[in-house]
Amino acid sequence: FIKGTLTLFFVFSAVVSMSQPGTEKGLPFITNYSAGEFGSRGTWSVIQGNDGRMYFGNSTNKGNIVEYDGVNWNKIAAPYSSAVARCFAKDNKGRIYFGGSGDFGYLEKDDLGETVEHSLLPFVPKDKREFFDVWSVNTEGNEVYFLSRERLFRLTKTGEGKNETWKVKTWEPQTHFMYSFYEDNNLYVHEQNVGLLKMENDSLVLIPGSEFLGKDRVQVMLPYQENAGSSNQKYLLATFTHGLFLFDGKNFTPFKTSDDKVFTSNMVYKALLVNGKYLFSVLGTGLVIMDPSGKVEQIINREAGLKSNIIYAPYIDSRGQLWLGLDVGIARLDYNSPFSLYNSQNGVGAAVLSMMRAPDGNLYAGTQNGLLHYNVSANRFEQVNEIPKNQVFALLVDGKNLLVGAGGLFLIKDGSIITVQPSVSNNLNVSSLVISNKYPNLLYTGTSFGIAIFER
């Protein structure tokens, strides 16, 4: 037996990072669907029907919309000329509208229960039917807005069933329309080289001070509220390559984040607001998750398990699962699952042998290659360099301290590492730790050569 003395040093130091149980959030579990499963490569849009079925807008001339019931993929027949479905929207009755290439309309069940496309193009005056892709669709009551680069269409429905008909009004841009947004009963339209427009009294009116936005593309407009009790409505705008801005209805101010380069070095494409967090698809970067203060909390990309860093369409379904339309398929993320994953992307690069939360709330993981500490602010595990990079089999709470059994015996007190007894020529490779209930001043350690007893 080896008999040592466990001496406790009182070291006072500030605990830099404190985590409470349950605050850690790793990577979501990811299911990838290859393009071969549903017969198309790029997926530009995603939506869920009221019956739970998923619909995906793709790039193909053999059916530009694919329906998925959880088991089977079904291509919805479309005109040969309709080679892509760029966008979806759903009205308050559950009808799904799509914007295609030179076409737009809605989905509906036929007499056999099969989903079919209904084009609304016949209701459009013939001299207004020449346009390319429809990039945005917005619904409000009986009105549906379809936006192409060439013009904005508003279709107002009258009648129901066989008596359904549509009244059409259009607006023409000075240059090119880009994307439209419907927030708080107001329609906003971005126009290239002009700025952000707002529909007022049936006219698109330039918002003063938004002219600088005409130099880029406004890709995202979402409600913004940093504090739950705030009554002032603001909107978070994301441009293609010039970062984020806040809009209070009159003024535009730059919105600073913890990593502005993420939103300027690559192209921001789309975004969602989910449970108070902003989920951005940034082309070439992946999915960027940001809190309302501007802190980038997480980036989900190829390293996390996605097949591509090019995300065209993020969508959250009724069960809280996150669907991503990629340039090479589709991904489904268990975004709201209570389970999440830590791997090499967030610091866990070796097999985990033990885990323990220290009395101060900090979380530690013993691995095949040393001890890791969970950094709350970085949302990742980091190497504890004071502990040898041996196998760490044993972690044990001892009062306000944490004992670490590795290549030697160590103590973590107030965030500081204390070497109790090092391992010399592998004479103390600790694999287990037990404090005697009858004699609490004794610590039993299982080692490669038997049992070592330490006395407090």
C-alpha positions in Angstrom: 0.0 0.0 0.0 1.1 3.6 -0.7 0.3 6.0 2.1 0.3 9.7 1.3 -1.0 12.9 2.9 -3.8 14.9 1.3 -3.2 18.4 2.3 -5.9 21.0 1.5 -4.6 24.4 0.5 -7.0 27.4 0.8 -6.6 29.3 -2.4 -8.9 32.2 -3.1 -9.5 33.1 -6.7 -12.5 34.3 -8.7 -14.4 31.7 -10.6 -14.5 33.1 -14.2 -17.2 30.8 -15.7 -20.1 29.4 -13.7 -22.7 27.1 -15.2 -25.9 25.8 -13.7 -27.1 22.3 -14.3 -29.0 22.1 -17.5 -27.6 25.2 -19.1 -25.2 23.3 -21.5 -26.4 22.9 -25.0 -24.5 20.8 -27.5 -25.1 20.1 -31.2 -28.5 18.7 -32.3 -28.7 15.3 -33.7 -28.9 15.5 -37.5 -30.6 13.3 -40.1 -29.5 13.8 -43.7 -31.6 13.0 -46.8 -29.5 12.7 -49.9 -30.7 14.1 -53.2 -31.1 10.6 -54.6 -34.0 9.9 -52.1 -36.3 12.6 -53.5 -34.9 13.1 -57.0 -33.5 16.6 -56.8 -30.3 18.4 -55.8 -30.9 21.9 -54.6 -33.8 22.6 -52.1 -34.8 26.2 -52.1 -37.9 26.2 -49.9 -39.6 24.2 -47.1 -43.0 24.2 -45.5 -45.3 21.9 -43.5 -49.0 21.4 -44.3 -51.6 21.3 -41.6 -51.8 17.5 -42.1 -48.1 17.3 -41.0 -46.7 16.5 -44.4 -43.6 18.3 -45.5 -43.2 20.1 -48.8 -39.9 20.9 -50.5 -39.3 23.3 -53.4 -36.5 22.0 -55.6 -34.7 22.6 -58.9 -35.9 20.1 -61.4 -38.1 20.0 -64.5 -39.7 16.6 -63.4 -41.7 18.0 -60.5 -40.5 21.1 -58.8 -42.2 20.3 -55.4 -41.7 17.1 -53.4 -44.1 15.9 -50.7 -42.8 13.8 -47.7 -45.2 12.0 -45.3 -42.4 10.7 -43.1 -41.9 7.6 -45.1 -42.5 8.2 -48.8 -41.4 10.9 -51.1 -43.9 12.0 -53.8 -43.1 14.3 -56.7 -46.0 16.7 -57.4 -46.6 17.0 -61.1 -45.8 20.4 -62.6 -45.6 22.1 -66.0 -42.3 21.4 -67.7 -41.6 25.1 -67.8 -41.8 25.3 -64.0 -38.3 24.1 -63.1 -38.0 25.5 -59.6 -40.1 26.4 -56.5 -38.3 29.2 -54.7 -40.7 30.0 -51.9 -43.8 28.9 -49.9 -46.3 30.5 -47.7 -49.4 29.3 -45.9 -52.6 31.2 -45.3 -54.8 31.1 -42.2 -56.8 28.3 -43.6 -53.8 26.1 -44.2 -53.6 26.5 -48.0 -50.0 26.4 -49.2 -48.9 28.9 -51.9 -45.8 28.5 -54.0 -43.7 30.8 -56.2 -42.1 29.1 -59.2 -40.3 30.0 -62.3 -42.6 32.1 -64.4 -45.5 30.7 -62.5 -47.2 30.8 -59.1 -50.2 29.2 -57.5 -51.2 26.9 -54.7 -51.3 23.2 -53.6 -54.6 21.3 -53.2 -55.8 17.7 -53.0 -57.6 16.3 -56.0 -60.5 13.8 -56.0 -58.1 10.9 -55.4 -56.4 12.6 -52.4 -53.3 13.4 -54.4 -51.6 16.7 -54.0 -51.6 18.8 -57.2 -50.5 22.2 -58.3 -53.0 24.9 -59.2 -51.6 27.8 -61.2 -53.0 31.2 -60.7 -51.3 32.6 -63.8 -54.6 32.5 -65.9 -56.0 35.2 -63.6 -53.0 37.5 -64.5 -53.4 39.9 -67.4 -51.5 38.5 -70.4 -49.2 41.6 -70.6 -48.1 40.9 -67.0 -47.2 37.2 -67.4 -43.7 37.7 -68.5 -41.5 37.3 -65.5 -38.8 34.9 -64.2 -38.5 33.4 -60.7 -40.9 34.4 -57.9 -38.7 34.9 -54.8 -41.2 35.8 -52.1 -44.8 35.0 -51.3 -46.7 36.6 -48.4 -50.3 36.0 -47.3 -52.8 38.0 -45.3 -56.5 37.1 -45.2 -57.8 36.7 -48.7 -54.8 38.4 -50.2 -51.6 36.8 -51.5 -48.5 38.7 -52.6 -46.1 37.2 -55.1 -42.8 39.0 -55.8 -40.6 38.5 -58.8 -37.7 40.7 -59.9 -39.9 42.2 -62.6 -43.1 43.0 -60.6 -45.1 42.6 -57.5 -48.5 40.8 -57.8 -51.3 41.0 -55.3 -54.1 38.4 -55.8 -57.3 38.9 -53.8 -59.6 35.9 -53.6 -63.4 36.1 -53.9 -65.7 33.2 -53.6 -65.1 29.7 -52.5 -64.8 26.3 -54.2 -66.0 26.3 -57.8 -66.9 30.0 -57.4 -63.4 31.0 -56.4 -61.9 33.7 -58.5 -59.0 36.1 -58.1 -58.6 39.9 -58.6 -55.1 40.9 -59.6 -53.1 44.1 -59.1 -49.5 44.7 -59.9 -46.7 47.1 -59.1 -43.6 47.7 -61.3 -40.1 48.6 -59.9 -37.7 51.3 -61.1 -34.9 48.7 -61.1 -35.5 45.2 -59.7 -37.5 44.0 -56.8 -35.5 41.6 -54.5 -37.4 40.2 -51.5 -40.6 41.1 -49.6 -41.5 40.8 -45.9 -44.9 41.0 -44.1 -44.6 42.2 -40.5 -47.3 43.6 -38.2 -49.8 43.9 -41.1 -47.4 45.8 -43.3 -45.8 44.7 -46.5 -42.2 45.7 -47.1 -40.3 45.3 -50.4 -36.7 45.7 -51.1 -35.7 47.3 -54.4 -32.2 47.2 -55.9 -30.4 50.6 -56.0 -33.5 52.2 -54.3 -34.0 51.0 -50.8 -36.7 49.6 -48.6 -40.3 50.3 -49.6 -43.5 50.1 -47.6 -47.0 49.6 -48.9 -49.0 52.6 -48.0 -52.5 53.4 -49.4 -51.9 50.8 -52.2 -48.6 52.5 -53.2 -45.0 51.4 -52.6 -43.3 54.3 -50.7 -39.6 54.5 -50.1 -38.8 54.6 -46.4 -36.6 57.7 -45.8 -33.1 56.8 -44.8 -33.2 53.4 -46.3 -31.4 54.4 -49.5 -28.2 52.8 -48.3 -29.9 49.4 -48.3 -30.4 49.7 -52.1 -26.6 49.1 -52.5 -27.0 45.5 -51.1 -29.8 42.9 -50.8 -32.0 42.9 -47.8 -32.4 39.1 -47.2 -34.1 39.1 -43.7 -36.6 41.1 -41.8 -37.7 39.7 -38.4 -39.2 41.2 -35.2 -36.6 42.2 -32.7 -37.1 42.5 -28.9 -34.1 42.4 -26.7 -36.1 42.6 -23.5 -39.4 40.7 -23.0 -41.0 43.8 -21.4 -40.1 46.2 -24.1 -43.1 47.8 -25.9 -41.1 49.5 -28.7 -41.4 47.3 -31.9 -38.2 47.0 -33.8 -37.0 44.8 -36.7 -33.8 43.0 -37.3 -32.6 43.4 -40.9 -29.9 41.2 -42.5 -28.2 42.3 -45.7 -26.4 40.0 -48.1 -22.8 41.1 -47.2 -23.0 44.3 -45.1 -24.1 42.9 -41.8 -27.2 43.5 -39.6 -29.3 46.5 -38.8 -32.1 47.5 -36.4 -35.1 49.4 -37.8 -37.5 51.1 -35.4 -40.0 52.2 -38.0 -38.0 55.4 -38.8 -34.3 54.9 -38.2 -31.8 52.3 -39.2 -28.8 51.6 -36.9 -26.0 49.0 -37.3 -26.5 46.0 -35.1 -23.2 44.8 -33.6 -22.6 41.1 -32.9 -20.0 39.1 -31.1 -18.6 38.1 -34.5 -19.5 40.6 -37.2 -17.2 38.8 -39.7 -19.6 35.9 -39.8 -22.3 38.2 -41.3 -20.0 40.1 -43.7 -17.3 37.6 -44.9 -20.0 35.3 -46.3 -23.6 35.9 -47.6 -26.6 35.9 -45.3 -29.4 34.2 -47.1 -32.4 33.5 -44.8 -33.2 33.5 -41.1 -35.8 32.2 -38.6 -36.8 33.5 -35.1 -37.1 30.4 -32.9 -37.6 30.5 -29.1 -36.1 34.0 -28.9 -33.0 33.0 -30.9 -32.1 34.0 -34.5 -31.1 31.2 -36.8 -29.3 32.5 -39.9 -28.3 30.5 -43.0 -25.0 32.0 -44.0 -23.8 30.6 -47.3 -20.5 28.9 -46.9 -20.6 29.1 -43.1 -23.7 27.0 -42.2 -26.4 27.7 -39.6 -25.5 30.5 -37.3 -27.4 30.8 -34.0 -27.4 34.2 -32.3 -29.2 35.5 -29.2 -31.0 38.9 -29.2 -27.9 40.6 -27.6 -25.9 39.7 -30.7 -23.9 36.9 -29.2 -23.2 34.1 -31.7 -23.9 31.0 -29.6 -23.3 28.2 -32.1 -22.5 27.4 -35.7 -23.8 24.2 -37.2 -22.0 23.1 -40.3 -20.2 20.2 -42.1 -18.1 19.6 -39.0 -21.3 19.1 -37.0 -22.7 16.6 -39.5 -24.4 18.6 -42.3 -23.7 17.5 -45.9 -23.0 21.1 -47.0 -22.5 24.6 -45.6 -24.8 26.0 -48.2 -28.3 26.4 -46.7 -31.0 27.9 -48.8 -34.1 27.3 -46.6 -34.4 26.9 -42.8 -37.8 25.9 -41.5 -39.1 24.9 -38.1 -42.0 22.4 -38.1 -44.9 22.0 -35.6 -42.9 19.5 -33.5 -39.9 21.9 -33.2 -37.7 20.0 -35.6 -35.6 22.1 -37.8 -35.4 21.4 -41.6 -32.7 22.7 -43.8 -32.9 22.9 -47.5 -29.3 22.4 -48.8 -27.7 22.7 -52.2 -27.0 18.9 -52.0 -30.1 17.5 -50.2 -32.1 18.1 -47.0 -31.2 17.9 -43.3 -33.5 17.5 -40.3 -32.2 18.6 -36.9 -33.7 17.6 -33.5 -33.4 21.3 -32.6 -35.7 21.3 -29.5 -34.8 17.8 -28.3 -33.6 17.6 -24.6 -30.6 15.6 -25.9 -27.7 17.2 -27.7 -24.3 16.1 -28.8 -20.7 17.3 -28.1 -18.0 16.1 -30.5 -14.7 17.4 -31.9 -16.4 20.6 -33.1 -17.1 21.7 -29.6 -13.9 20.4 -28.0 -14.5 16.7 -27.3 -11.9 15.0 -29.4 -11.3 11.8 -27.4 -13.5 9.1 -25.7 -15.1 10.4 -22.4 -14.3 8.1 -19.4 -15.8 10.2 -16.6 -17.9 13.3 -15.9 -18.6 15.3 -12.8 -20.0 18.7 -11.9 -17.9 20.5 -9.4 -19.6 22.1 -6.4 -19.1 25.6 -7.9 -21.2 24.5 -10.9 -18.4 24.0 -13.4 -18.6 20.8 -15.5 -15.6 18.5 -16.1 -15.1 15.5 -18.4 -12.3 13.0 -18.0 -11.2 11.6 -21.4 -8.6 9.3 -22.9 -6.5 12.4 -23.4 -6.7 14.4 -20.2 -9.3 16.5 -18.4 -11.7 18.9 -20.2 -13.5 21.9 -18.6 -16.8 23.3 -20.1 -16.4 26.9 -21.0 -19.9 28.5 -20.7 -19.2 31.6 -22.8 -17.6 29.6 -25.7 -20.1 26.7 -25.4 -17.3 24.2 -25.7 -15.1 21.9 -23.7 -11.5 23.1 -23.3 -8.3 21.2 -22.2 -7.2 21.6 -18.5 -3.5 21.9 -19.3 -2.4 21.4 -15.6 -3.7 17.8 -15.7 -1.5 15.3 -17.6 -2.9 14.1 -20.9 -3.4 10.6 -19.5 -6.6 8.7 -19.1 -8.9 10.4 -16.6 -11.1 7.6 -15.1 -12.0 9.1 -11.8 -13.7 12.4 -10.7 -15.1 12.8 -7.2 -16.7 15.7 -5.3 -15.1 16.2 -1.9 -16.9 19.0 0.0 -16.3 22.2 -2.0 -13.6 20.6 -4.1 -13.2 18.2 -6.9 -10.7 15.3 -6.9 -9.2 14.2 -10.2 -7.6 10.8 -10.6 -5.3 10.6 -13.6 -1.6 10.2 -13.9 -1.4 11.3 -10.3 -3.9 12.8 -7.9 -5.1 16.3 -8.3 -7.5 18.7 -6.5 -9.6 21.5 -8.1 -10.4 24.2 -5.6 -12.1 27.5 -6.5 -11.0 26.9 -10.1 -7.4 26.4 -9.3 -5.5 23.1 -9.9 -3.5 21.7 -7.0 -1.2 18.7 -7.4 -1.6 16.4 -4.4 0.8 13.7 -5.6 2.2 13.3 -9.1 2.8 10.0 -10.9 6.5 9.2 -11.1 7.3 6.5 -13.7 3.6 5.6 -13.8 3.5 4.6 -10.1 0.2 6.4 -9.5 -2.2 5.9 -12.4 -5.5 6.4 -10.6 -8.6 4.7 -11.9 -11.1 5.1 -9.1 -11.7 7.3 -6.0 -13.6 6.4 -2.8 -13.9 8.4 0.4 -14.6 6.2 3.4 -18.0 6.7 5.0 -16.7 5.4 8.4 -13.4 7.3 8.2 -14.0 10.4 6.1 -10.4 11.5 6.5 -9.3 8.5 4.3 -9.3 8.5 0.5 -9.0 5.1 -1.3 -7.6 5.2 -4.8 -7.5 2.3 -7.2 -4.3 2.3 -9.1 -2.4 0.1 -11.6 -0.4 -1.5 -8.7 -3.2 -1.9 -6.2 -4.8 0.5 -3.7 -3.3 3.7 -2.5 -4.6 5.3 0.7 -4.4 9.0 1.3 -5.0 10.5 4.7 -6.5 14.0 5.0 
